[in-house]
């Protein structure tokens, strides 16, 4: 099958790309509205950008021609938390993607517990074992979408996951990845690869 992107509409391209770029990590983003409502929502167009400085990114589209609550909150408040999604909270995360009104806190609706972040004025998800507390670096418009760049100012990690020096026990973390549609994946059967290239050809 040969497909030219110019022959596809945005919905077709979304289906293609989300079926090919898998699994994707999930940014479970908690924010605070101008009215003090604490919002949490998942986004799977998410990645690290650089570690020096520690910058992450996630992107999101519009909803019915308007900015989503998460973006509105971040542009106003300039702070947010990325909560890592694990098997234990996968269902709650999925439920939070429903189209709740701006004055409704997803925390209350999906049964997760908001706790104050350590260094920013925002709530984190207690049931998530890793929180990345961020300040807004920049919002970049890309077509009808927005790429949010955040600077991580603080990491909160469950002690049982931390392996010195500065490593995470992935097997114990049990992160969940996003596939396409309502499909997700678990992180199991981990394996390590060794490199067997001719070292004489390396710099």
C-alpha positions in Angstrom: 0.0 0.0 0.0 1.3 3.4 -1.0 -0.4 6.4 0.6 0.4 10.1 -0.1 -0.2 12.3 3.0 -1.6 15.0 0.7 -4.4 12.6 -0.3 -5.5 12.2 3.3 -7.7 14.3 5.5 -6.6 15.1 9.1 -8.8 12.3 10.5 -7.2 9.7 8.2 -3.7 10.9 9.0 -4.4 10.7 12.7 -5.6 7.1 12.4 -2.6 6.2 10.3 0.0 7.8 12.5 -1.4 6.6 15.8 -1.5 3.0 14.4 2.2 3.3 13.2 3.8 5.2 16.0 3.3 2.7 18.8 3.5 2.4 21.7 3.4 6.0 22.8 4.0 7.2 26.4 1.1 9.0 28.0 1.3 12.4 29.5 -1.3 12.5 32.2 -1.4 16.3 32.7 -2.8 17.9 35.8 -3.5 21.7 35.6 -5.2 24.4 37.6 -7.9 26.7 36.0 -8.3 30.4 36.6 -11.2 29.5 38.9 -9.1 27.1 40.9 -10.5 23.9 39.4 -8.0 21.1 39.2 -8.1 19.3 35.8 -6.3 16.1 34.7 -6.3 14.7 31.1 -4.2 12.3 29.1 -2.2 13.1 25.9 -0.2 10.5 24.0 1.7 12.8 21.6 4.3 13.1 24.4 8.1 12.9 24.6 11.3 14.2 26.2 12.9 17.0 24.2 16.3 17.5 26.0 17.8 16.8 29.4 19.9 20.0 29.4 17.8 21.8 30.3 15.1 19.2 31.2 12.4 19.9 28.7 9.4 17.8 27.9 6.7 18.2 25.2 3.2 17.1 24.6 0.8 18.3 21.9 -2.9 18.6 21.8 -5.5 19.7 19.3 -8.6 21.8 19.6 -12.1 20.6 20.6 -15.0 21.9 18.6 -12.8 24.7 17.3 -11.7 25.9 20.8 -8.6 25.3 22.9 -8.9 22.4 25.3 -9.1 23.1 29.0 -5.6 21.8 29.6 -4.1 24.3 27.2 -6.2 27.2 28.5 -5.2 26.4 32.1 -1.5 26.2 31.2 -1.4 29.4 29.3 -3.0 31.2 32.2 -1.3 29.5 35.1 2.1 28.6 33.5 2.5 25.5 35.6 1.5 21.8 35.3 2.4 18.3 36.4 3.0 15.3 34.1 1.9 12.1 36.0 3.2 8.8 34.7 0.4 6.3 33.8 0.7 2.8 35.2 -1.4 -0.3 35.0 -3.1 0.6 38.3 -4.5 3.8 37.0 -5.0 3.1 33.3 -8.8 2.8 33.5 -9.1 6.0 35.5 -6.8 7.8 33.0 -9.0 6.5 30.1 -12.2 7.8 31.8 -10.6 11.2 32.3 -10.5 11.7 28.5 -14.3 12.2 28.5 -15.5 15.7 27.5 -16.1 17.1 31.0 -17.2 20.7 31.4 -14.4 23.2 32.4 -15.9 23.7 35.9 -15.8 20.0 36.6 -12.7 18.4 38.2 -11.8 15.1 36.6 -10.2 14.1 39.9 -13.6 13.9 41.5 -15.2 12.2 38.5 -12.7 9.4 38.0 -11.8 8.7 41.6 -8.1 9.8 41.7 -6.6 11.8 44.5 -5.2 15.3 44.1 -2.2 16.1 46.2 -0.2 19.4 46.2 2.9 19.4 44.1 6.2 20.0 45.9 7.5 23.0 44.0 4.7 24.5 41.9 1.1 25.6 42.6 -0.6 22.6 41.1 -2.0 19.3 42.0 -0.5 15.9 41.2 -2.1 12.5 41.0 -1.4 10.7 44.2 -1.9 7.2 42.6 0.8 7.9 40.0 4.3 6.9 41.2 6.2 9.5 39.2 5.4 13.2 38.9 7.3 15.7 36.8 6.5 19.2 38.0 6.8 21.7 35.1 6.8 25.4 34.3 5.7 26.5 30.9 8.6 27.1 28.5 6.6 27.8 25.3 3.5 27.0 23.4 4.0 26.5 19.7 1.1 26.5 17.2 1.4 23.7 14.6 -1.5 23.9 12.2 -4.6 23.4 14.2 -2.7 21.9 17.1 -0.4 23.2 19.9 2.9 21.8 21.1 3.5 22.6 24.8 7.1 22.7 26.0 7.6 22.4 29.7 10.7 22.7 31.9 10.8 20.1 34.6 11.7 21.8 37.9 11.1 18.9 40.2 10.8 15.1 40.0 8.8 13.2 42.6 9.5 9.4 42.5 8.2 6.6 44.6 11.1 5.2 46.6 10.5 1.6 45.4 11.1 2.7 41.8 14.3 4.6 42.3 17.6 2.8 41.5 20.7 4.8 42.3 22.3 6.5 40.6 19.3 8.3 38.9 17.7 5.2 37.3 14.1 4.0 37.3 13.0 0.3 37.8 10.9 0.0 34.7 9.7 -3.5 35.5 8.4 -2.3 38.9 6.9 0.9 37.3 4.6 -1.0 34.9 4.0 1.9 32.6 1.1 1.8 30.1 1.5 2.8 26.4 -1.1 4.2 24.0 -1.8 2.4 20.8 -4.7 3.3 18.5 -8.3 4.1 19.3 -9.1 2.7 22.8 -6.2 0.2 22.7 -3.3 0.3 25.2 -0.2 -1.8 25.9 1.6 -3.0 29.0 5.4 -3.0 29.4 6.3 -6.7 29.8 8.9 -9.1 28.6 11.7 -6.6 28.9 15.0 -7.5 27.3 18.4 -6.1 26.7 20.4 -5.9 23.5 24.2 -5.9 23.2 25.9 -4.1 20.4 28.3 -6.2 18.2 29.7 -3.7 15.7 33.4 -3.7 14.8 34.9 -1.3 17.4 37.7 -0.6 15.0 35.3 1.4 12.9 34.1 3.6 15.8 35.3 7.0 16.5 
